[in-house]
Amino acid sequence: MKKSLLVLLGMMMVLWLAACSGDDSSEDTGGTTDNTSEETDNDSDSEASGDQVTLRIAWWGSQPRHDYTLEVIELYEEQNPNVTIEPEYASWDDYWQKLSPQAAANELPDIIQMDLSYISQYAENGQLADLEQFLGSEIDDSNIAENTIEGGRINDGLYGFNLGSNALSFQYNPEILAEIGIDEIPETYSWDEYQEMAQKATDAGYYFDNGMQADVFFNYYLRQNGARLYAEDGSGLGYDDDQLFVDFFTIIQEQVEAEATPTPDFLAQLAGPEDDPVVLGDGVGIFQWSNQFVGLEDMSEHTFAFATPPGENLEDGLFLKPSMYFSISENSEQKEAAASFIDFWVNDVEANKLILGDRGVPVSSVVQEEIADDVSEAQQAVFDYVAWAEENSTPMGAPDPAGAGEIIEQLTNLSEQISYGEITPEDAAKHFRTQAEGILGN
């Protein structure tokens, strides 16, 4: 018994020594004695086979956006087999309702699609990581203009990476425009001329448009008059004269009363954007961001064209806006991996052949050139309009301050009440100032 045990122990010792000898031999004959090269090779092996990484990514949008985003994720996972990406997506309203409790619980997704109206709030609450540390490493910014990147900067940090550039526009049906007796919409036209064209549409039995998003176009109107919706430092409203509020929302009220614009209640009852009067051929056009043009044409049987929004001081009002951002949550334990995915999104040509500018004109000049032959005629029209707007606009300025989401809700509600005649523009102006200044801390 003892002899058998000694033999067994002896055999185990021989195997152990052989294993040790094999390890030593491998280290000594690895083909290099350069420690730096060894570390580089190990890093490359790690990236190729890699530790398994799971990322959560969240975005809002329509079904087409969901579909191609899932395709981009699949493409990334094919090229990075050690990475699994779990998607979370919803409509605009549902998205923010889901994100808020996740933020409170410190359980935000690793990558968050972020909007101009909310980025300051999340950044100032310490819920977003500063992306500056990833520029030039995980995120290649060599082909992206500095002012494009700056659109995601808040104070001294970069809290959102711009995914595309947008500009405000009027997207209209040329056939219906001709039918109501207008040959073309001029490059610049006054607010009075806008209402005159709208009346022609009404007389011919059409809507002229489906309204203007209250916060976006009020800010545009304020910019035309040398002011802004918010102060540059976010400390309060960016205009002192409430007559500007009265003048703009009086126009909105008159458009609804003239039946040139549908009532808010009518629009709220639509089953979806595919039932919009403009899509169905019952309206001339729609005021919206440039990146929404392709979706408009896809939903409709009609062909559309671009025009600028109204106003004499067009260049002062118009600006390029980040369509949206990708941000990385501060609670993420995979920030570098998340940054690498953002790099893939903005710089990979094949990925952008799937995206095709849906989230705005690509920020990489190389990507823009490489996908030029792949985009549709409609998407090329978007690229051309944004290029024109870049030459005929002024800087956007600081992102919306924290609390902007609540302010936008207040302004939207007041705009609807004005449209129904439930409150006068004068009283609404006073109410809005009180509420907004309170939200902003004044």
Number of C-alpha atoms within 10 A of each C-alpha: 5 7 8 9 10 11 11 11 12 12 11 12 12 11 12 12 11 12 12 12 11 12 11 12 11 11 11 11 9 10 9 11 11 8 9 10 11 14 11 11 12 12 12 12 11 13 14 13 11 14 11 12 15 16 19 17 21 19 24 20 14 13 12 11 17 17 12 18 19 16 15 20 20 15 15 19 15 12 10 17 15 16 19 17 19 14 16 15 19 17 13 12 10 11 17 17 11 14 16 14 12 13 18 10 8 14 16 24 24 27 28 22 20 25 21 21 18 18 29 27 18 19 23 14 11 14 22 27 21 20 21 15 14 16 14 10 12 19 23 18 18 13 12 18 12 10 10 18 17 18 25 28 22 19 12 8 16 21 29 31 28 28 26 22 26 28 25 24 24 22 26 24 20 19 15 21 21 12 14 20 12 14 11 10 18 10 11 16 16 15 16 13 14 16 19 11 18 23 20 19 26 18 13 13 14 24 28 30 24 24 22 15 14 21 18 14 19 19 20 23 27 20 23 18 16 12 20 21 20 22 16 15 14 19 15 19 18 18 20 10 10 15 13 17 21 17 13 17 24 17 17 21 23 15 24 19 15 15 20 27 25 20 18 16 10 11 17 9 9 12 9 9 16 15 15 20 21 26 23 14 18 16 25 28 26 24 20 21 19 26 24 19 23 20 17 21 17 13 14 17 11 17 15 24 17 20 19 20 24 23 21 15 16 22 18 21 27 26 24 23 21 27 21 24 24 25 31 29 26 20 17 21 13 17 20 17 18 27 25 15 24 23 19 21 22 23 24 17 19 16 21 23 18 19 21 23 24 23 21 26 27 26 23 22 14 15 21 19 11 14 17 14 11 13 18 12 11 18 24 18 18 26 23 14 20 23 16 12 20 18 11 15 16 16 15 16 16 19 23 22 24 21 20 23 18 16 22 17 13 17 23 15 14 23 26 19 17 22 24 16 12 12 15 18 26 16 12 22 20 13 14 17 19 12 16 21 14 13 16 18 11 11
